[in-house]
Amino acid sequence: MSLFKARDWWSAALGEGEEFDQGCMCVGDVDNSGTGHDKIVVGSYMGMLRIFSPHTNKSKEGGPADSQLLEVQLQNAIIQVEVGKFVSCSELLHLAVLHPRKLSVYSISGTAGNVEHGDQYQMKLVYEHNLQRTACNMTYGTFGGVTGHHSLCIQSMDGMLMFFEQDSYSFGRFLPGFLLPGTLAYNCRTDSFLTVSAARQLESYKYETLAVATDAEIRQDSDLPLKTGGKRLTPDWTLVLGEQALDLSVPSFSHSSSSILVLGERNLFCLRDNGQIRFMKKLEFNPSCFLPYASVADGTTNLLLGNHTNMLLVYQDVTLKWAAQLSFVPVAVRVANFPELKGVVVSLSSDGHLLCSYMGTDPSFFSTPKVDAREADYEQVDAEMKKLQKFIREATRTQDIVPKTDAVDLFVTATVSSSMDKPSQALIQDIDGLPVPSVTIQVKVKASSALQSSKLSICVQPPLAVTQDQFVLEPMGAGSTKTVGFSAFLNGRYPPADLTGDIIVSYSSPTGVPRVLQSRFSLPLALVCVPSSPAKTTKFKITVDTNQQPVDLGSIFQEFSAKSEDKDGNSLAFQFLSGAKVTVQASKTSQRYRIQSDSFEDMWLVVKELVQRFDQHFAKLGIKDFKKGFTGPLPLQEYFLSLDHHFQLRVSAQQYQDLLSERAVQFRAIQRRLLTRFKDKTPAPLQNLDTLLDATYTQVMALAEAAEENRAQLEEAFVRLRSATHLLVLLMSLWQGLTPDQTAILEATLLPLLQDTPQLGWEESCDAAVSHLLRSCLSRSPKDQATSLAQTAGPVLGLPPDNARLKKHITLLCDRIGKGGRLTLASEANVQVPAQVQSLAAPGGVEPIAEVAGDGEEMEVPQESTKFIKKKQPSKKAKKDKDSKEKKEVSREPSETTVKEEGGEEPVKEAKKEKKESSKEKKESKKESSKEAKEPKEEAKKESKKESSSSKEKKESSKEKKDKDKEKEGKESGDKKVSRKSSVKVKEKKKEPEAAEG
């Protein structure tokens, strides 16, 4: 048991569903027993009043019920209870109960019982006041210095202080500048009232000032002159707290330690009676209540402070003396004396947990028994030590952050119905005359152990939707099974990019560990399309090759062949509910299949389904050497159409956002002008400001509707872009025969996001991923790969000005994969960074565009060649022809040796120091080439001299190659740089006579 924990002495649970606050509890000898022992009075917002006299119950019978003296159900909610001398001509204590519209004073009396049931207590109403205003809180004291009895002051919700002297109403005053009621307290030493206003400042009002101030018949503006006699009410002093006060207390234990204590939201203030700060304590927690009590040391103040971390702290001024842990957050705390124990801490929670506790420890009379001394068995200790070391080695050998669990607590199985629902559960009944079907999915959840608080969530890709996506499962026992069902359907006028759905089950294990289990299901193709007649002429065509004899398409797509018009099985057409028609044709003579459609994106689902069903069909036949491929050109231009459409919608969304911001600023400015005109005491013409306000409002609404329509179109365009990207990835995997791991890397590169956001879009994310692959695993030389690893982080991703750079990078990615590039993420760790590159890794050493400067001839891809990139068969002869062709292209086009990107970035500098001269020559040639671009007349002269200069360039490039062989640098990248250097020099020689002619 912890030392710093409150010791329970007596506790009780007050009702069910009742609420309590800081004014709902007080302690005192309310029944005037004369013993000086306190009773606990508790009132709830439900109107229940209870009085307790706690005592320890040594027997097991009884309990809190024996300590309860009285329980009365009142008609109204109880805001606050206080014990004091509220009846004139009587020295006895009475109970004041504050209701929202009533103040009642009761007398509590007890009569000795003659039977075993004990004493009987009664509550009698002495007097009551019906309030004209809704009450907030109250305080009591000897107002005006009157002794022998207490008066009451009630603060209303609208800022009026109502004073009552026993059974008569004295007067009422409105507080100046009132907005919201705050805590209220009475200082008997200065005969003043303290409250915290909505301006977050502590205000003090003298009772004498309140008595002679203006009568509070109606609330008046403080800026207007007084219409009746009396003085305007002003505070005696104020102090700015800067935060809202939770509670306010004026302890009166001794005049030597006279102080005012204010509990704020983050600070504790202690003030003198004149408003000067004695000390201030910054709290590191959120307080809930506090109570000052008498201190042993003179001149100091002790206080109990409860917070929202279930702690009860004891402070002496600003020094923490003790901390005790409670089982709840206290909203009220008091100190009381009971017959069996003095100084008991009484605390109350907001839900009715009443606790009497004390701090410290209970004396322990347990003594440890003596054990017989025995000698240690060193062999047994050594064996145990080796066993523990073995466990430690096995535990540290695993590299997983999350420990693996052998036992599975839950099993999830999803079953998709083989037939469509009748009737359909779709929200859209038909699209273009075609009925929209729905399919039922049954999810079976089986628990192997007892589970609590299980939740099941369904997630499908838009525009697919389900009838219910959240299920709360009841507590499941070991071996129990729960089955839930829902229907999936198309809820948009465009086809989805994926027909798979995810089932996510979150639950807590028997040990309390939260866990998540995920399962996946696939929806049928018939959910989004219906069979139709084949189309003969289409815009887009894709051909898939196989190494097996053609298969009857009717046997592959049985659910579509029954309604198809073609009985030969050579062709099959799919009409999407909200898209184009896709036709599949099988060749009669060759082993090819053609998929054609008027929409490039809509072919994705059919091609994916065709490839998957081919794999399943030949696997059932036992054919293990089945292969499929794609020999046609990659449809990059068709893919770029989807990319351009999505990018243009993103640009439009940004433009709408900017226009909306401008019109909103204009609208608020006109509103301010109109408000100034309306507030002016002298009427002035509006000068058509109202007409301008209406026109601006119309523009704002039109822009908002256009932005909302653009957002819907952007969602559709992103789904279509995902479909096109999926199709491109599938064709590239069939084209080059990529492994599943390589296909996954390619798909993660081209589809980095599942949805667009205004902060991060698909274009910049895809460009960053593709650029990383071009610099790492698809780089032309190990040096470029090492240079990319030594670079620092790139710029912040944002919407690019155009997508020309992304198209160029995607084209270059496809080209390098077609030339045999290997997609891998592990190769980066095996690259050794040269010393020269390490020196360039400092900030400003390397520009992050290594793939641009690697191959000048590849970055300037002709626009016609980007349309079709054909597969190349590797051979020695082809490699030689390719190298010689590349050298010729480099020598013929020296102006393209340094390429500048669209974003305005500078070209990459050479890494070695001995090549500074060549870099200067590159800059000069670049400037001259830019001048030539401005003078189209010289282009004809330049082309006429290319043939005469090509022979000189070849000779000089061969000389530079021999020099490089002497320096033992036989890399291809070095050869290309030499050829570039020689071509630059030849270019300069050519330009000198041209400049003379100009």
N, C-alpha and C positions, 0 to 999 in steps of 0.2 A: 504494500500500500504506500502510495506516495505521501511524503510529508506535506507537500503543498497542495492539499486537497481539503475542501470544506467537509467537516465531519457532520454527517446527518444526525440530528437529534430528534426531529419530528417533522413529518411532511404530510401533505394531503393534496389530493387532486380535486379541483373545484369544478364539478359539472363536466359536461361534454359540449364542445362547440361554442363555449363562451369566450369573450374577449375582455382583456384587462389592460390598463395603462397606468402611468405613474401616479395619478391621483386617486386610484381605486383602492388604496390601502392606507390605513393609519393604525397606530397602536396607542393604547391608553387604558386607564381604569374606567371604562365606560359605564360599568354597572355600579360605580361608587362603593366598592366592597370595603374600602378603608384599609386594605392590606398593602396597598401600593403596588400590587402586581398588575401587569398590563394584560390586556386582551387585544386580540387582532381583529380588526373590522375590515372586511373585504366586500366591495360592491362591484358588480360586473356591468358591462354595457347591455346585458340582457335583462337588467332590473333585479337581479338576485342579490340580496344582502345577507351576509353570513358573519357570525361572531364566533371566534375560537378562543379557548383558554388551553393552550398546549401543555401537555405533561407526558412524561414517559410512561408507557404502559408495559409493565413487566410481564403481565400475562399475555398469552397469545390471542385471547378473545378481545373483542372491541376494536380498537384502533383509532383512526381519526374521528370516528363517529362519537366516541366518548368525550372528545375534547371540544366538540361543536356545541355551543350554548344556544345558538339561535339561527334560524334560516327563514327568511321572509321574501316572498316574491312581490316586488313593487310593480306599479303599472308602467313606469317610465324607465328609461336607461339611466344608470347612475354614472355621473361624470366624475364626482369627487366626494370624498367623505372626510370629515374632520371632527375631532373631539375637543370640546372647550366649554366655557361657561357662557352659554348662549341664552339663558333665561334670567330675566331680571329678578331681583330679590331672592336669588338662590345661589348658593355656593357650590352646588352639585355640577358634575360634568354631564353634558348632554351631547348627542350625536347630531351633526348637521349633514344632511344629504342633499347634494346638488344634482338636479335633473335639468334637462335642456330648457324647460319652461317653468320650473318650480324649484323653490327652496323649502325644504322640510326640516324641522328640528324635532327629534324624538328623545324620549327618556327611556333608558333601559333599566329594568328592575328585575331582581330575582327573589324568588321565595323558596324557602327550604322545603324539600319534599319529605313526605311521611312514609314513602314506600321506597323500594329499591331502585326506582327509576332515577332518583337524584333530584337536584334542584330544578326548578322551572323558571324560565326567563320570559319576560314580556316586553314588548315595544309599544309605547304609546306616543301618539302624535301630540306635541305641545302646541305648535303653531306652524303655519306655512305661508309662503309668499308666492303668489302667481306672478311670473315675470312677463313683461311686455316684449322683451327681446330674448333671443336665443343666447343662453349662457355658454361660456367657454371654460372658465376656471374661477376660483375664488381664493381669498385669503382672509385671515381673521387676526384680531389683536385689540389692544386697548387704544383705540383711535382717540386722538385728542388728549391723551394723558389720563383718561378715566380709568379708575381702578375698580376691581371687584367683579367685573364682567367683561365679556368680549363682544366686539361688534364684527359684522361681516361686510366684506366688499366683494362684489361679483363683477367680473369683466365679461361683457357681451361680445358676440362675434363681430359686431359693427363698431366696436371701440368705445363703448360707454361703460363707465365705472358707476355701479349702483351700490349705495351704502345703506346698510340696515343696522338699526340699533335695537336688538332683541326683536320684538314683534311689531316694530314700526319701521316704515321706510323713511330714510332721512333725506337724501338728495341723490342726483345723478349728474355726471359730468362726462362730456365727450373728450377723448384724448386728441390733441392737435396732430394733424398730419398722419392720421391713422389709416392703415391699409389692411394689415392682418394682425390678429391677436397673438400676443407672446406670453411668456411666463410672467407671473405676478407674485410679489412678495411684499411683506410689511416690515419696516425697520422700526422697532419700538424705541430705539435709542434716539433717533432723530425725528420720530413721528412722521415718516414719509413712506411713500409707496414706490416700489421699484418695478419696472417692466422693461422688456426689450422690444423695441418697435420693429416695423418691417424694414426700416433703414439700417438695421443691424447695429443699433447703438443702444446702450443702457441709459434709461432716463429715470430721474428721481423727481417726484412731485410731493411737496409738502401737503399735509392734511389741511392745514390752515389755508393754503393757496387754493386747494380744491373746494373748500367750503365757501370761500368768498368769490369764486369765479362765476362766470355766466351760467345761468340755469340751463340745463340740457333738455329743453322742450323739443327743439328740432336741431338737427345737425347743421352748423353754419360753416361756410368757407373761412379759413383762417386769414385769407387776404382781404375779405370784405370788412367794413367797419361794423362795430357792434350796434345792434338795434335796440338792445335793452341795457339796463344798468348792470354793473358788475365789471370785473376785470377779466381780461383775456388770459386763458390758462397757458402758462409757460412752465417748462421744467426748471427745477432748482439747479440741476447740473446734468450734463450728458457725457457719455464716454463712448467713443466709436470702438466697437468690438471687431467688426469686419467679418463676422460670421453669425449664423443663427444660433441662439441659445437654446439648449435642450432643457435646462433646469436652472433655478435660481434659489438661493438659500441665504438667510440671514441668521446665523447662529448667535445665541445670547447666553453662552455659558459663563463668561466672565468679561468685565469691561476692559480688562488688560489686553485681551485678544479680540477686540471688536473688529469684525471684518465682514465683507460681503463676498460671497462666493458665487461665481457664474460658470456653468459648465457649457462650453461651446462644442461645436462639432469636431474641432481639432485641438482646442486649447482649453486650459483651466485658468480662470482669472480670479485673483484675490484682490479686493479693493478695500480701501478705508471708507469710512462713512461719508467723507466729502468727495468721493469719486476718484481719488488718487490710487494708482496701482501699487499694491504691496509686492506682489510677485505674479508671475505668469508661467505656466507649465505647458510646454508643447507635448501633446499626446501622440504616441506612435500607433494608435489603434482608434477604432470608432467607439466612443463611449455610449452607454445606454442610460445610466442613472448614477446618482451620487448622493451621499449623505454625510454632512459634517457631524462630528460628535466630540465630546469633551476629551481634552488631552491631559496627560499626566504632567507634562512639562509646561510651565507657565509661558505665555507669550506665543504659543504655537497652536495650530489647529490640526486635528486629525480628521480624516475623511475616508469613507468607503466609496470606491468607484467601480462600477460594473461596466463591462464592455461586451462587444458582440462576438468575442472569442470565448465566451463562457468563463471568464475570469473575474474574480472579485479582488481588487487591489486595495491595499491599505497604505495611505500616504500620510506623512507628517510634514506639512507644508509641501515642499517639492520633492521630498525624499521618499522613495519607495521602501516601506518597511516589511511588507508581507504580501504574498500572492496566494490565492486559493482558487482551486478549480471547482466550478459548478457544473451541473448537468444540463443547464439551460441558460438562456440569455435573460438576465434580470431586467425588468422594466421599473421596479420599485424596490427599495431596500430601506429597512428600518432597524433600529436597535431596541430591544425590549428586555424587561426583567420579569422572569417567571418564578414561581415558588421554588422550583428545584434547581434553577440555573439563572445566574445574572449575566447580563450583557450578551444575550443571544441575538445573532444576526438573522433577521426575518427578510426573506427575498421572495418576490413574486414574478412569474413569467407571464408573457402575453396570452398563453393558452390555459392559465389557471393552475400552474404548479406552484404550490405554496410550500416553502421550505424554511425550517428553523435549524440553523447550523452554528457551529463554533469552529475556531481555528486552532491548530496545534496538533498534538498527538495524544493517543491513549497510552497509558503506561502498560508495558508488556512485562508479564511475570514469567514468561517462558525462558527457561535456561537450557542451553544446549547440553545434552548428555555427553558424558565422556566416552570416547571410543578407545578400544584396545589398540595399542600401538602394534603395528605389524610391519615386517620388512617387505620392501618392494620387490616384486618379481621382475627382474630386468629383462629376462627373455620375453615375458608377456608384454612388457612395455615396448620393447623393440619391435615385436610383431605388430602391435597396434599402431606404432608410429609408421611402419612401412605401409600398412593398409591405408592410413589416412593420407600419406603422401601419394599413393596411387590414385585415390579419389581426387586429390587436388590436381594431379597431372591430367586426368581425364576431363576434369571440369574446365581447365585452362586451355585444353587442346581445341575445343570447339570455338569457332570464330563467329558463330551466329550471335547477333545482339539479343534477339528474342529467343528464349529457350524453347526447344522443340518439345511438344507434348505428344506422348505416345498414344494416350487414350483420347478418342474422339467422343465428345459428349453429345453430338447432334449429327444426324444424317438428313440431308435434304435431297429429295428426288422430284423432278419436274416432268410431267407427262403432258404432251401437247396432243389434243384431240385430232384424229385423222380426218374428221369431217367438220364442215363449217356449222356454226350455230343456226338454229331455226327456232324463233326468228333472230335476226341479227341484233347485236347489242350496240352497234355503231351509232355515234351521235349524228353523223352525216349519213342519211339513208341512201342517197344515190349521188354519183358524180358523173355528169354528162350522160345521163340516162342509164348508167351502169350501177347496179345495186352494190353497196359496200358491205362485204361479209365481215364476220368476226369469228374467232376461234377461241375455244375454252382451254385453259391451262390449269391442270390440277397439280398442286404442290403438296407433297407429303413430307411432313417433318416428324422424325422419330428420335426420341431422346433415350440415350443409354444410361442417364443418371438424372436425378431430380434437378430441374432448372426453374429459375424464377425470372420474371420480367423479360420475356422474349418478345422481340419485335421483328416483323418480316416486312421488307420493302421490295418493291418491284420497280425496275428501271428499264425503259425501252427507249430507242432512239427516235427523235422526232422525224416525221410527223405521226409516228405510231403512238397510240395511247391505250390505256387499260381502264377497265371499269372501276378498279380500286387498287391503289398503289401502296397502301399502308395497312398492315394487320397487326393487332396486338394479341399475342397468344396468351392463353391462360397458363398458370403454373402447371408444369408437366412433371409427372413422376417418372421413375425409372421404367423404361420399356413402353411408355405410353406413346401414342401416335396422334398427330393432329393433321387434318387435311383442309386446305383452303383452296378455293377456286376463283378464277377471274377470267375475263375475256379481253382479248387484244384485238384492235381494229385500226384502220387507217383514219386519221383525223386531220387530214390536210389535202390540198390539191396538188401535191407533188410526191413522187415516190421516195421512200426512205433510202438512206445510204447503207443500212445494215438491218438485217432481219433477226438479229440475235438480241436477247434480253438477259438481264442479270437479276438474280434473286439474292438478296443480302439479308442474312439473319443475324441480329445482334442479341446476345444473351450473356448472362453471368454464370460462370461455372459454379459448382457446389462450394468451392473455396472462396467465392466472391470475386474472381478475376474476370474482367470484361473480355469477351471474345466476339469475333465476327466471322461468320461462315458465308462463303459466296458460291453460288452455283449459276450455271448458264443454260439457257434453252434457246432453241432455234424455231422461228415461226415459218410456216410453209409459204412457198412462193405464190400459191393460189390466194393468199390474203390480199395481195396488191395487184394482181393481174388476172385476166381471163383469157381463154383460148380465142383465137381469131383467124381470119384468112390471111395467108402469107402476102407480103408486099413485094412487088417486083422491082420497083425503082426506089432507092433510098440514098441518103447523103453519105452515111458512114458505114464502112465495112471492115470486119475483122475476120481473119482466117486462122484457125487452130489446126495444127497438124498432129497426127497420131501415128503409131507404128503398128496398129491393128486394123482389121477390116472394118468398114463402116458399120455402125450399129443402128438398128431401127430406133428412131427417135420416139416412136410411140411406146416402146418398151421402157425407155428411160424416163419419159414424162407420161406416166400412165394416167394421172389425174387430168391432164390436158388433152391426151390423144382421143378420149371418148367423144369430146365435142369438137374435135378438129375436122376441117373439111378435107384435108389431104389424107387419103387412106393408104398411100404407099409407104409412109414413114420416112420420106426423104426430107420433108420440110415441116416446120411447126412454127406457129406465130403466137406471140404473147402480146395482148393488148393491156397496157397498164391502166389502172382506173383513173389516174390523173397524170398521164404522160403519153409517150409515143408508143408506136407499135414496134416490137422487136421480132425479127424473123430469124430462125435457125434452119440452115439448109445443109444436108449431108450430100457429099459428092458420090456419084454412082461409080466412078472409075478410080478415083484416088482416095486416099485416107485423110481427107480434109473435111472440115466443117466451117461454114461461113455464117457469121452473125452480123446482121445488118439492121440499121434503124435510121430514122431521121433525127434522133437525139443521141449524142455521144454518151451522155451520162447514164441514160436509161439502159444501156447495154450491160452495165456492170453486174446487176443482180442476175441476169440471164447467163452471162459468161461464167460467173462464179458458180452458179447452180449446175451448169453444164459440166464444168471441170470436176466438181465434187461428185456428181452422179457417175461420170466416167470412171473415177477412181473406185467407187463402190461397186459398179457393175463388173469391172474386170477383176476386182479383188474376190468377188463371189465366184467367178469362173476359175480362179486359181492361177491367173496369169500374173507373174511377178515382174516380167520385164516390160510392162506397159509404160510407154513414155509419151509425153505430149510436149508440143513446142509451138513457137510462134516465129515464123520466118519473115513476115511482112514488115514494112517499115513502122517505126513507132509513131503513133499519131500525135506528135507534139503540138502541131498547129491547132488541131481540134481541142487539145487539152488547154492550150493557152487562151482559147476563146472563153472557157469557163473561168479561167484565172482573171482575165480582163474584166469580165462582168462582175465578179465578186469585188475586185479592187475598186471599180468605179462606184459601186454602191457604198463602199466604206468611205470613199472621198465625199460622196453626197451626204452621208450621215454626219461627217465632220462639218461640212458646209452648213447643213441645217442647224447643227448645234451652235455654230458661231452666229448665224442669223438670229436664232432664238435668244441668245445672250444679248445681242445688240437691241433687239426689239423689247426685251424685258427691261433693260436699262432705260430705254426711252419711255416705256410705260410707267415705270416708277418715277421718273423725273416729271412727267406730266401730272401724275397723281400728287406729287409734292407741290407743284405750282397751283393746282386746283385747290388743295387743302389750304394753302396760304391765302388764296383769294376768299375762300369761304369763311376763314377765321377772322379776316379783316373786318373791323367794326364799321368802316366806311365802305359801302358797296362799290365795287368796281366792275367794269365789263370783263367777261371771261375771255374775250379775244379769240374765240373759236377753239379754246382749249378742250371743251367737251367734245367737239367734232373730231379733233385730233386724237383724243383718248379713245373714242369709238373706233376710229380707223386703225389705231395701233392695236387695240384689242382684237379686231378682226384679223389683222396680220399675224398676231401671235397665235390665234387659234388655227388659222390656215397653215402656218408653219408647223405647229404641233401635230396636226393631222397628217401633213406631208411627211414629217419625220417618223411618225408611227407607221405609215404605209411603207416608207423606205426601210424601217427596221424589219417588218415582216418579209419584204423582198430580200433583205440581207440574210435572214435566217434560211430562206429557201435557197438562195444562191450558195450559201455555205454548205448546205446538205448536198446540193448538186456538185459542188467542187470536191467534196469528200468522195462522192461516187466516182467522179472522173479520176481522182487520185488513186483510189482503190483499183480501178481498172488499169491505170498506167503501171502500178506496181505489179499487178498480176501479169501483164504482158511482158514486163521486163524480166520477171522471174522465169516465165516460159521461154523468153528470147535467149537468155544466157544460162538457163538451168540452175538458178540460184538455190542454195540450200535453205531450209526453213529459218536458220539463224540469220543468214544474209537477207532474206526477205523481211524478217522482223526488223532488222536495222534499217532497211530501206523504207519500210512503212513508218517507222518511228521518225525518220528524217523528213519525209514528205507530209506526214500527218502528225505534227507535234501537238496539236490542240484538238479537243473534242468540241469546243465552241469558241466563237469569237467574243472578245470583250473590248470595250472602248480603250482600255489601257494596253492590251496586247492582242494583236491580230495574227492571222495565219501567215501573211506575206513575210513579215519581219522574222517570225519564228522559224519558218521554213528556210528562209535565206540564211539565217545564222547556222542552222543545222547542216544545210548543203555545203556552205562555205567551210565548215569544220571538216566534213568528209573530204573535200577537195584539198584541204591543207594537210590532212593526216593520212588516212589509209589509201586514198586515191591520188596522192601527190606523185609527181613525175620523178622526183629524186629524193633520196634519204635526207639530203641537206634541207630541202624545203619542209620535210616532215619534222626534222629537229628544230628548224626555225619556228614553226608553228607551236611546238611544245614550249619554247622559251619565251613566247610572247605573253604579255600581260592581258588582262581582261579587255574586251572590246568595248565599243561605245554602248550607251543605253539604247535598247530596241525601241523603235517608234515607227509610225506610219511613214513609209518612204514616199518621195515625191512622185515616182512612177515605178513600174514593175519591169523595166527593161533589164535591170541587173539580175533580178530573180530569174527571168526567162533565160538569160545567158548562162547563169550558173546551172540551171536544170539541164539545159542542152549540153553543157560541158560534162555534167555528171553522167548523163546517158552515154555520151561519147566515150568517156573513160571506162565505164563499165563494159561497153561494147568492145573495147580494146583489151579486155582481160583484167580489168581492175578488180581487186578482191576486197569485199566489204568486211571489215572486222574492227572490233574495238580494242582487242588485246595487243595489236601490233604497235600501238603508240608507246607502250611501256618498254618495248624492246629496242627502241631507237636510241642510239647514243648521241648526245648533244656534243658537237665539236667545240673546241675551245674558242674558235672565232665566233661561233654563234652565241656562246655563253656571254662573251663580251658585248654582244648586241642586245642582250636581254634586258639591259637597263632601260628606263623610261625614255622614249624617243629614239631608241636604236633601230627598231624594226616596225614598219607599217604593216597592219594586219591584212594584207592583200597578196599573200605570197603566190596564190594560184594565178593571179593576173600576170605577174612578171615571170612566171615559170615558162610558159609557152605562148609567145606572141601570136603564133599562127593559129592556135586553138581558140583564143579569146575572140579573135575577129572571125567568127564563124559566118559564112555567107548566109543570107536570109533564105536562099533556096535550099541549102543543105540542112537547115534546121527542121525542115518539114519531114524529111525521111532520113533516118540514120540506119543504115543497113548493117547486117552482121558480116564480120570479116573473118575468114578462115586463117588461122595462124600458120605460117610456113616460113622457112629460111629465106626463100627467094622473095617472098612478099615483104619480109622485114627489110631486106637490103634495098628493094625498090622504094620502100616507104621512107627509109633514112635518106636516100639520095634525093627523093622528091621534096622532103622537108628542108634539106639544105638548099635546094634550088629556090624554094619559096622564100626562105629567109633572105637569100642573096638578092632576089628580085624585089622584095618589099622591105627595104631598110627602114622606111619611115614608120613601120609598125613594131619596131623592136621594143619600144617603151609604150605601154598602153595606159591611158588615164581613165579612171573609172567615172561613171556617170555622176556620182556624188561629189566630184571635185577633189578626190584624194590625190596626193602626189605619188609618182611611181616609186617602186621599191628600189633602194640604193644597193649597190654591190657590197658584199660583206668583206672583201679583202682590201687591204690598203694599197697594193700595187696596181689596182684597177681604178684609181681616182681619175686618171686622165681620160679613161674611156667613158666614165660617168659624165665628165664635163662635155665631152664630144657628143654624148647622147642629148644633153640639154640643148646644145647649140643646134644639133640637127632637128630637134623637136621644134625649136623656135622657127627655124627656116621652113620646116614642113608646114607650120601653121600659117606662115606668110604665103606659101604656095597655095594653100587652100583658099586664100582670099583672092588669088589671081588665077582665074580659070583659064586664061589664055596660055599660061606656061605649061598646063597639063599636057597639051599635045606635044610640046617640045620634049617634055620629060619622057613620054612614052616612046618617042622616036629614037632616044639615046639609050634605051634599056638594053637592046640587043648588043650594042658595041661595048657596053660596060660589063656585061655578064661574064665574058671570058676573063677579064681582069679580076673580077671578084673571086672566081673559082681559084685562080692562081694564088691570090693573096690568102684565101682561106686555107689552102693546102699548106702554105708556108707556116701559117699560125698553128696548124695542127701538128706539124713536126716539132715546133718549139714546145708545145704542150706535152708531146710524148717524151721529150727529153726531161721534162720536170716530173715525170711519172704521174700524170693526172690523166688517166684514160677513161674518164667518165663521159657519158653522152652529154650531160649538162654543160661540162666544160667545153666540149666541141661546139655546142650551140652558141655559147657566149663568145667564142672566138669568131665564129662566122658572123655574129652580130657586130662585133668590133670592126672586122674588116669591111663589112657592108656599110657601116657608118662612115668609114674613111672614104670609100669609093663614092658615097653619096655626097660628101663634102666636095670632092674633086669635080663631081658633075655639076654641083650648084654654082661653083665659081664662074664658069663661062656664062651660065644662065643669068646670073646677077649682072654680069657685064652687058649682056644683050638687053636686059631690062633697063 
